[in-house]
């Protein structure tokens, strides 16, 4: 670990919270030399800051949290590759240790800002914690890449609580990854309505031809779900048509044209007719 006095010298340069308990940090021209000074001392200095974190974020460890987050933002720049790796490895070592979950949650949020592919295996393990799952999903989305998508896909396939599945569906949908389509179709066919609706929308955004039957079935619902599913049908048909997949697009348009007989749904029939005309 870095010399205690050196760590204190960095912490002492962070202004205290004001009387309202708000952050009033130094200007960037003063902050950057502090961050560079920490990085110049290597991984031990970063570990030293982590060692100053408290289980309860009550403001007493504010300087250490402030500097660790400042480093994450600073190292998130593309020209900081080497130092970024040192920082990330220090955080991952702490994340894999026996720190309380509240501290590890803070570390995961810093990895979201400055992490890379090296962090994916540890983030995958963090998905097993209810407290860490949300931040870990967000970090995996920020990192991206095939390995991160694979971890998210496997987590969705393994099920879990509704809120977790919502976050996973949203994450996978943001990637538009065709490999996630089977897992998303399974979610769209499930009984958890919010998850199913979000999964169907993600499939529509992807233009997944395998979701046509699911979309038609969902569009036969009543109330607000009927409206949401109808919008997903129109979006899916539009994406399929744009990709030259006229047959599944036509199936969606024809269903909407034939099934929307209420005068209040005239706009849907008109949209379906325009879609059919466009694909000939």
C-alpha positions in Angstrom: 0.0 0.0 0.0 1.1 3.6 -0.6 2.6 5.5 2.3 -0.2 6.7 4.6 1.2 10.2 4.6 1.0 10.3 0.8 -2.6 9.2 0.7 -3.4 11.8 3.3 -1.8 14.5 1.3 -4.2 13.8 -1.6 -7.2 13.5 0.7 -6.4 16.8 2.4 -6.6 18.6 -1.0 -10.3 17.8 -1.4 -12.5 20.6 0.0 -15.0 19.5 2.7 -18.7 19.4 2.0 -20.4 22.7 2.4 -22.8 23.6 5.2 -25.7 22.1 3.1 -23.7 18.8 2.7 -23.2 19.4 -1.0 -20.1 18.8 -3.1 -17.9 21.8 -3.8 -14.9 20.3 -5.5 -11.8 22.1 -6.8 -11.7 23.5 -10.3 -10.4 21.1 -12.9 -7.1 22.9 -13.3 -6.5 22.1 -9.6 -8.1 18.6 -9.7 -6.1 17.2 -12.6 -2.7 17.5 -10.8 -4.1 15.7 -7.8 -5.3 12.8 -10.0 -2.0 12.6 -11.8 -0.2 12.5 -8.5 -2.2 9.6 -7.3 -1.7 7.7 -10.6 2.0 8.4 -10.4 2.2 6.3 -7.3 0.5 3.3 -9.0 -1.9 0.7 -7.8 -1.0 1.0 -4.2 -2.2 4.6 -4.0 -5.6 3.6 -5.5 -5.8 0.7 -3.1 -5.0 3.1 -0.3 -8.0 5.2 -1.3 -10.2 2.1 -1.4 -9.0 1.2 2.1 -10.4 4.6 3.3 -14.0 3.7 2.3 -16.6 3.1 5.0 -19.4 0.6 4.9 -21.9 3.4 5.4 -21.8 6.4 3.1 -22.4 9.0 5.7 -20.0 11.6 4.4 -17.0 10.8 6.6 -15.2 9.1 3.7 -16.3 11.7 1.2 -12.7 12.7 0.1 -11.8 9.1 -0.8 -15.0 8.6 -2.7 -14.6 11.9 -4.5 -11.0 11.1 -5.6 -11.9 7.5 -6.7 -14.8 8.8 -8.8 -12.7 11.7 -10.1 -10.1 9.1 -11.3 -12.8 7.1 -13.0 -14.0 10.1 -14.9 -10.5 11.2 -15.8 -9.4 7.7 -16.9 -12.5 7.2 -18.9 -10.8 9.2 -21.6 -9.4 7.2 -24.5 -5.8 8.4 -24.0 -5.5 7.0 -20.5 -5.2 3.3 -21.4 -2.3 2.2 -19.2 -3.4 4.1 -16.1 -6.9 3.0 -16.7 -5.9 -0.6 -16.6 -4.0 -0.1 -13.3 -7.1 1.6 -11.8 -9.5 -1.0 -13.0 -7.4 -3.9 -11.7 -7.2 -2.3 -8.2 -11.0 -2.0 -8.2 -11.5 -5.5 -9.4 -9.2 -6.9 -6.7 -11.2 -5.1 -4.0 -14.5 -6.1 -5.7 -13.4 -9.8 -5.4 -12.5 -9.4 -1.7 -14.7 -9.4 1.4 -15.6 -5.8 1.4 -19.2 -5.0 2.4 -21.7 -5.0 -0.5 -22.3 -1.2 0.0 -18.6 -0.6 -0.8 -18.5 -3.0 -3.7 -21.6 -1.3 -5.1 -19.6 2.0 -5.2 -16.7 0.2 -6.9 -19.0 -1.3 -9.5 -20.3 2.1 -10.3 -16.8 3.4 -10.9 -16.1 0.4 -13.2 -19.2 1.5 -15.2 -17.4 4.8 -15.9 -13.9 3.5 -16.5 -14.1 -0.3 -16.9 -13.3 -2.5 -19.9 -13.5 -6.0 -21.0 -11.2 -7.2 -18.2 -14.0 -6.4 -15.7 -16.6 -8.6 -17.4 -15.9 -11.9 -15.4 -16.1 -10.1 -12.0 -19.2 -8.2 -13.1 -20.8 -11.5 -14.1 -20.2 -12.8 -10.5 -21.7 -9.6 -9.2 -25.0 -10.4 -10.9 -25.5 -13.0 -8.2 -26.0 -10.3 -5.6 -29.3 -8.6 -5.4 -27.7 -5.3 -4.3 -25.0 -5.4 -7.0 -27.1 -6.7 -9.9 -28.4 -3.4 -11.1 -25.1 -1.6 -11.1 -23.4 -4.6 -12.6 -25.9 -4.7 -15.5 -25.3 -1.0 -16.1 -21.6 -1.5 -16.1 -21.8 -4.4 -18.6 -23.9 -2.2 -20.9 -21.4 0.6 -20.7 -18.5 -1.8 -21.4 -20.3 -3.6 -24.3 -18.8 -6.2 -26.5 -19.5 -9.9 -27.2 -18.5 -11.1 -23.8 -20.7 -8.6 -21.9 -23.7 -9.4 -24.1 -23.2 -13.1 -23.5 -23.2 -12.6 -19.8 -26.4 -10.5 -20.0 -28.0 -13.1 -22.3 -27.2 -16.0 -19.9 -28.6 -14.0 -17.0 -31.9 -13.5 -18.7 -32.1 -17.1 -19.7 -31.6 -18.1 -16.1 -34.7 -16.0 -15.1 -34.9 -14.1 -11.8 -37.0 -11.4 -10.3 -39.2 -9.2 -12.5 -37.2 -6.0 -11.9 -34.0 -7.8 -12.7 -35.5 -9.3 -15.9 -36.7 -5.8 -16.9 -33.2 -4.4 -16.6 -31.7 -7.3 -18.5 -34.3 -7.1 -21.3 -33.6 -3.3 -21.6 -29.9 -3.9 -21.6 -30.0 -6.6 -24.3 -32.4 -4.5 -26.4 -30.0 -1.6 -26.3 -27.4 -3.8 -28.1 -29.7 -5.0 -30.9 -27.9 -8.2 -30.7 -29.5 -10.9 -32.9 -28.0 -13.6 -30.7 -30.2 -12.4 -27.8 -33.4 -12.9 -29.9 -34.3 -16.4 -28.5 -34.0 -15.2 -24.9 -36.0 -12.1 -25.7 -38.7 -14.2 -27.4 -39.0 -16.4 -24.4 -39.4 -13.3 -22.2 -42.0 -11.9 -24.6 -44.0 -15.1 -24.4 -44.0 -15.1 -20.6 -46.7 -14.1 -18.1 -44.8 -11.2 -16.7 -46.6 -8.4 -18.6 -44.1 -5.6 -18.2 -41.2 -7.9 -19.1 -43.1 -9.3 -22.0 -44.0 -5.9 -23.4 -40.4 -4.6 -23.1 -39.0 -7.8 -24.7 -41.5 -7.5 -27.6 -40.5 -3.9 -28.2 -36.8 -4.9 -28.2 -37.5 -7.6 -30.8 -39.5 -5.1 -32.9 -36.5 -2.7 -32.8 -34.3 -5.5 -34.0 -36.6 -6.4 -36.8 -36.8 -10.0 -35.6 -38.9 -12.1 -38.0 -39.3 -14.8 -35.4 -41.3 -12.4 -33.2 -44.2 -11.9 -35.7 -46.4 -14.6 -34.1 -45.7 -13.2 -30.6 -46.5 -9.7 -31.8 -49.8 -10.7 -33.3 -50.8 -12.6 -30.2 -49.9 -9.7 -27.9 -51.9 -7.3 -30.2 -55.1 -9.2 -29.4 -54.9 -8.0 -25.8 -57.2 -5.3 -24.4 -56.7 -1.9 -22.9 -53.3 -0.2 -22.8 -51.5 -3.4 -23.6 -53.3 -3.7 -26.9 -52.1 -0.2 -27.8 -48.5 -1.0 -26.8 -48.5 -4.3 -28.7 -50.0 -2.6 -31.8 -47.2 0.0 -31.8 -44.7 -2.9 -31.6 -46.4 -4.6 -34.5 -46.2 -1.5 -36.6 -42.5 -1.0 -35.7 -41.7 -4.6 -36.4 -43.4 -4.5 -39.7 -41.6 -1.4 -40.6 -38.2 -2.9 -39.7 -38.9 -6.1 -41.6 -40.1 -4.2 -44.7 -36.9 -2.1 -44.6 -34.9 -5.2 -44.5 -36.7 -6.6 -47.6 -38.6 -9.2 -45.6 -41.9 -8.6 -47.2 -43.8 -11.7 -46.3 -43.6 -11.4 -42.5 -44.1 -7.6 -42.8 -47.2 -8.2 -44.9 -48.5 -10.7 -42.4 -48.4 -8.1 -39.6 -49.9 -5.4 -41.8 -52.8 -7.7 -43.0 -53.6 -8.7 -39.4 -53.8 -5.1 -38.3 -55.9 -4.1 -41.2 -58.4 -6.9 -40.7 -58.5 -6.9 -36.9 -58.8 -3.1 -36.2 -62.5 -2.6 -36.8 -63.2 -0.1 -34.1 -63.5 3.5 -35.5 -61.0 4.6 -32.9 -58.5 2.4 -34.5 -58.9 3.8 -38.0 -55.3 5.2 -37.8 -54.0 1.6 -37.4 -55.8 0.3 -40.4 -54.6 3.3 -42.5 -51.0 2.7 -41.3 -51.3 -1.0 -42.3 -52.7 -0.1 -45.7 -49.9 2.3 -46.3 -47.4 -0.4 -45.3 -49.0 -2.9 -47.6 -48.9 -0.5 -50.5 -45.3 0.3 -49.9 -44.2 -3.4 -50.0 -46.5 -4.1 -53.0 
